[in-house]
Every structure is written in structure tokens, then in C-alpha cells.
Amino acid sequence: MKSSRGFTVIELIIVIAILGAASIIFFVQKNNVEVAARDQTRKTAINAMHYSLEEVYHEANGSYPRTITSEVLPSVDPDLFKDPFGTKIGESESNYRYEATNCSDNGCQSYELRALLENEDDFIKKNRS
């Protein structure tokens, strides 16, 4: 009786196919996790700006600003004014939008903050009053 050592070609093909499928699943899931993390970062930034506009800026001024920056809202971490790709709010390619409405010389009476998300509908916060 002859004993052979090693793997057959079919066994090797099956192992390679399983490893290939596992790596495809891994990279797809990794991408989904990264997209979800970027979306959560956007929501966190919009919530921080919204809170600062309502609880700090509006309380002190009685109105809302025409534009927002880290100078206008010093209570917000300056890094939050940049989207996950590094584009500042107000720039054309930014995932963040701030639109002030009902403006006069004394400031604006309303606004809409928006984050363009990758996996969900846009995340929108509006003024409370």
C-alpha cells in the first residue's frame, strides 16, 4: 500500500476559494464600517454646531449669524468645522451646509444646518425658535 503526502489540487482550489470569499466579505464590511463612522462624525459635528448656535450664540445675541466659523462659534472644537475629508463648512465641496434665513442688519432669525451623509438621508437641524 502506497501512502501519499500533500494536498490534492481540488483541496487547494477549495481552500483558495474560501480564503478569497472571506477576504471579499472582510473588505466589504470594512468599507461599511468606515462609511458608518464618517456619517456618525458628521452627525456629531452638526449636533455640536446646533447646540452652540442655540445655547450659546442665540442666547447671547438674540439672533443667528449669517455664516458660521470657529471664530463665530468658539465653543465648538475647530476641527468639527471640517468634514471627514477635511473640507471646511461653507466651501463648495463640503459635506456641511449652513443656510441662514430671514436676515436683517441685526442678524438672522432662522437657519438650517445640513450634513450630506453617505448611507442615509441628509442629517438636518433647524433653529428651535
Backbone hydrogen bonds in HBPLUS format (Angstrom, degrees):
<---DONOR---> <-ACCEPTOR-->    atom                        ^
c    i                          cat <-CA-CA->   ^        H-A-AA   ^      H-
h    n   atom  resd res      DA  || num        DHA   H-A  angle D-A-AA Bond
n    s   type  num  typ     dist DA aas  dist angle  dist       angle   num
A0012-LEU N   A0008-THR O   3.14 MM   4  6.47 159.3  2.18 150.6 156.0     1
A0013-ILE N   A0009-VAL O   2.95 MM   4  6.19 157.6  2.00 150.7 156.9     2
A0014-ILE N   A0010-ILE O   2.97 MM   4  6.18 159.1  2.02 150.8 156.0     3
A0015-VAL N   A0011-GLU O   3.04 MM   4  6.27 161.9  2.08 149.3 153.8     4
A0016-ILE N   A0012-LEU O   2.95 MM   4  6.14 162.9  1.98 151.2 155.9     5
A0017-ALA N   A0013-ILE O   2.92 MM   4  6.08 156.6  1.98 147.7 154.2     6
A0018-ILE N   A0014-ILE O   2.97 MM   4  6.19 158.3  2.02 149.4 155.1     7
A0019-LEU N   A0015-VAL O   2.97 MM   4  6.19 164.9  2.00 151.5 155.5     8
A0020-GLY N   A0016-ILE O   2.87 MM   4  6.02 154.5  1.94 146.0 153.6     9
A0021-ALA N   A0017-ALA O   2.95 MM   4  6.14 162.0  1.98 149.5 153.7    10
A0022-ALA N   A0018-ILE O   2.94 MM   4  6.12 160.9  1.98 150.4 156.1    11
A0023-SER N   A0019-LEU O   2.95 MM   4  6.13 154.6  2.02 145.7 152.1    12
A0024-ILE N   A0020-GLY O   3.05 MM   4  6.28 153.5  2.12 146.7 153.7    13
A0025-ILE N   A0021-ALA O   3.03 MM   4  6.26 167.0  2.05 153.0 156.1    14
A0026-PHE N   A0022-ALA O   2.95 MM   4  6.11 156.7  2.00 145.1 152.0    15
A0027-PHE N   A0023-SER O   3.04 MM   4  6.24 165.7  2.06 150.0 152.1    16
A0028-VAL N   A0024-ILE O   3.05 MM   4  6.24 155.8  2.11 151.4 158.1    17
A0029-GLN N   A0025-ILE O   3.01 MM   4  6.15 168.3  2.02 153.0 156.2    18
A0030-LYS N   A0026-PHE O   2.86 MM   4  6.02 153.4  1.93 148.1 156.6    19
A0031-ASN N   A0027-PHE O   3.07 MM   4  6.16 156.0  2.13 138.9 144.3    20
A0032-ASN N   A0028-VAL O   3.04 MM   4  6.37 156.6  2.09 147.6 154.1    21
A0033-VAL N   A0029-GLN O   2.94 MM   4  6.19 155.6  2.00 151.4 157.4    22
A0034-GLU N   A0030-LYS O   3.02 MM   4  6.26 157.0  2.07 148.1 154.3    23
A0035-VAL N   A0031-ASN O   2.95 MM   4  6.20 158.5  2.00 153.2 158.6    24
A0036-ALA N   A0032-ASN O   3.03 MM   4  6.18 163.6  2.05 147.1 151.6    25
A0037-ALA N   A0033-VAL O   2.96 MM   4  6.15 151.2  2.05 144.7 152.7    26
A0038-ARG N   A0034-GLU O   2.99 MM   4  6.26 155.8  2.05 147.0 153.1    27
A0039-ASP N   A0035-VAL O   2.95 MM   4  6.23 160.4  1.99 152.7 158.2    28
A0040-GLN N   A0036-ALA O   2.95 MM   4  6.15 155.2  2.01 144.9 151.6    29
A0041-THR N   A0037-ALA O   2.95 MM   4  6.18 151.1  2.03 145.0 152.9    30
A0042-ARG N   A0038-ARG O   3.01 MM   4  6.30 153.5  2.08 147.7 154.4    31
A0043-LYS N   A0039-ASP O   3.02 MM   4  6.34 159.2  2.07 149.9 155.0    32
A0044-THR N   A0040-GLN O   2.96 MM   4  6.16 159.7  2.00 149.3 154.7    33
A0045-ALA N   A0041-THR O   3.04 MM   4  6.26 158.6  2.09 147.7 153.0    34
A0046-ILE N   A0042-ARG O   3.00 MM   4  6.26 165.8  2.02 154.9 158.3    35
A0047-ASN N   A0043-LYS O   2.91 MM   4  6.07 162.2  1.94 151.0 156.3    36
A0048-ALA N   A0044-THR O   2.98 MM   4  6.17 154.5  2.05 146.3 153.2    37
A0049-MET N   A0045-ALA O   2.99 MM   4  6.26 162.0  2.02 153.3 157.7    38
A0050-HIS N   A0046-ILE O   2.86 MM   4  6.00 163.9  1.88 152.1 157.2    39
A0051-TYR N   A0047-ASN O   2.92 MM   4  6.04 166.0  1.94 148.7 152.5    40
A0052-SER N   A0048-ALA O   3.02 MM   4  6.18 162.3  2.06 146.0 151.0    41
A0053-LEU N   A0049-MET O   2.84 MM   4  6.06 156.1  1.90 151.6 158.5    42
A0054-GLU N   A0050-HIS O   2.97 MM   4  6.17 162.3  2.00 154.0 158.4    43
A0055-GLU N   A0051-TYR O   2.77 MM   4  5.72 166.3  1.79 157.6 161.1    44
A0056-VAL N   A0052-SER O   3.03 MM   4  5.06 144.7  2.15 122.8 131.7    45
A0057-TYR N   A0052-SER O   2.92 MM   5  6.31 162.8  1.95 161.5 166.4    46
A0058-HIS N   A0053-LEU O   2.83 MM   5  5.86 159.5  1.87 151.9 158.2    47
A0060-ALA N   A0056-VAL O   3.12 MM   4  6.21 149.5  2.22 144.2 151.8    48
A0061-ASN N   A0057-TYR O   2.87 MM   4  5.98 153.2  1.94 155.7 164.1    49
A0062-GLY N   A0058-HIS O   2.73 MM   4  4.84 150.6  1.82 131.3 138.0    50
A0064-TYR N   A0108-CYS O   2.75 MM  44  4.86 159.1  1.79 141.8 147.7    51
A0108-CYS N   A0064-TYR O   2.86 MM  44  4.86 164.7  1.89 148.3 150.2    52
A0073-LEU N   A0069-THR O   3.01 MM   4  6.21 159.1  2.06 151.5 157.2    53
A0076-VAL N   A0073-LEU O   3.15 MM   3  5.86 169.1  2.17 122.7 125.3    54
A0080-LEU N   A0077-ASP O   2.92 MM   3  5.63 155.5  1.98 124.0 130.9    55
A0081-PHE N   A0078-PRO O   3.25 MM   3  5.73 162.9  2.28 111.6 116.7    56
A0082-LYS N   A0079-ASP O   3.25 MM   3  5.72 163.1  2.28 112.5 115.9    57
A0089-ILE N   A0081-PHE O   2.79 MM   8  5.61 140.9  1.95 163.1 174.9    58
A0083-ASP N   A0087-THR O   2.89 MM   4  5.43 163.5  1.91 142.9 143.2    59
A0086-GLY N   A0083-ASP O   2.78 MM   3  5.26 168.8  1.80 126.6 129.0    60
A0091-GLU N   A0088-LYS O   3.17 MM   3  5.86 164.3  2.20 134.5 138.3    61
A0094-SER N   A0091-GLU O   3.15 MM   3  5.48 166.3  2.17 116.6 120.5    62
A0116-LEU N   A0095-ASN O   2.77 MM  21  5.01 160.0  1.80 148.3 155.4    63
A0097-ARG N   A0114-ARG O   2.81 MM  17  4.99 149.5  1.90 148.3 152.6    64
A0114-ARG N   A0097-ARG O   2.86 MM  17  4.99 154.7  1.93 147.2 149.8    65
A0099-GLU N   A0112-GLU O   2.97 MM  13  5.25 159.6  2.01 146.3 153.0    66
A0112-GLU N   A0099-GLU O   2.90 MM  13  5.25 133.7  2.12 132.1 146.4    67
A0101-THR N   A0110-SER O   2.87 MM   9  5.24 170.8  1.88 135.2 136.0    68
A0110-SER N   A0101-THR O   3.33 MM   9  5.24 148.2  2.44 146.9 139.8    69
A0109-GLN N   A0102-ASN O   3.19 MM   7  5.36 146.8  2.31 115.1 124.1    70
A0104-SER N   A0107-GLY O   2.88 MM   3  5.44 157.4  1.93 144.4 150.8    71
A0107-GLY N   A0104-SER O   3.25 MM   3  5.44 167.4  2.26 109.6 113.2    72
A0113-LEU N   A0125-LYS O   2.75 MM  12  5.10 174.9  1.75 165.5 166.7    73
A0125-LYS N   A0113-LEU O   2.88 MM  12  5.10 160.8  1.92 146.7 151.7    74
A0115-ALA N   A0123-PHE O   2.85 MM   8  5.10 150.3  1.94 144.6 154.2    75
A0123-PHE N   A0115-ALA O   3.00 MM   8  5.10 158.9  2.04 150.0 153.3    76
